[in-house]
Amino acid sequence: MHDTAKTPMPLLTPDLRDQLLANGRQSGRDHVPVVKFFNPVGVGTWLATELDADNDTCFGLC
C-alpha cells in the first residue's frame, strides 16, 4: 500500500475553511454557499455555507 492511501484527501483549502468558519461564527444570518460537494457515483449534492468550530460539522443546503 502506498503512503498516499493512508493520508485523507483534503476537501477544503485553508481559505475556504476560514470562510466557512467565519460564517459559522455569525449566527442568525443566511449565508451564500461557499463550496459545493457532490457524490460522483450518486445523486447527493451539498452546498456548504458554514463550518462549526469543531471542524467536523458543516451546515448548508442539500
C-alpha positions as CSV (number, residue, x, y, z in Angstrom):
1,M,0.0,0.0,0.0
2,H,1.3,3.5,-0.9
3,D,1.7,6.1,1.8
4,T,-0.9,8.3,-0.1
5,A,-3.6,5.7,0.6
6,K,-3.2,6.3,4.3
7,T,-3.5,10.1,4.1
8,P,-7.0,11.5,3.7
9,M,-7.5,13.9,0.8
10,P,-8.3,17.4,1.9
11,L,-11.6,18.7,0.6
12,L,-11.1,22.3,1.6
13,T,-8.4,24.8,1.0
14,P,-7.3,26.9,4.0
15,D,-9.1,29.9,2.6
16,L,-12.4,28.0,2.1
17,R,-12.2,26.6,5.6
18,D,-11.6,30.1,7.0
19,Q,-14.6,31.5,5.2
20,L,-16.8,28.6,6.4
21,L,-15.6,29.1,10.0
22,A,-16.2,32.8,9.8
23,N,-19.8,32.2,8.6
24,G,-20.3,29.7,11.4
25,R,-19.4,32.4,14.0
26,Q,-22.1,34.7,12.6
27,S,-25.3,33.1,13.8
28,G,-28.7,34.2,12.7
29,R,-27.7,35.1,9.1
30,D,-28.4,33.4,5.8
31,H,-25.0,32.8,4.1
32,V,-24.2,32.3,0.4
33,P,-22.8,28.8,-0.2
34,V,-19.0,28.7,-0.1
35,V,-18.3,25.3,-1.5
36,K,-20.2,22.5,-3.4
37,F,-19.7,18.9,-2.5
38,F,-21.2,16.1,-4.7
39,N,-21.2,12.3,-4.8
40,P,-19.7,11.3,-8.2
41,V,-21.5,8.0,-8.2
42,G,-24.8,9.1,-6.7
43,V,-27.3,11.8,-6.6
44,G,-26.2,13.7,-3.5
45,T,-25.1,17.4,-3.8
46,W,-24.4,19.6,-0.8
47,L,-23.8,23.4,-0.7
48,A,-21.9,24.2,2.4
49,T,-22.4,27.7,3.9
50,E,-20.9,27.3,7.4
51,L,-18.5,25.1,9.4
52,D,-18.8,24.6,13.1
53,A,-15.8,25.3,15.4
54,D,-15.4,21.5,15.9
55,N,-14.1,21.5,12.2
56,D,-16.3,18.5,11.6
57,T,-19.9,19.8,11.2
58,C,-21.0,21.7,8.1
59,F,-24.3,23.5,7.6
60,G,-25.9,24.4,4.3
61,L,-28.3,23.1,1.7
62,C,-28.7,19.7,0.3
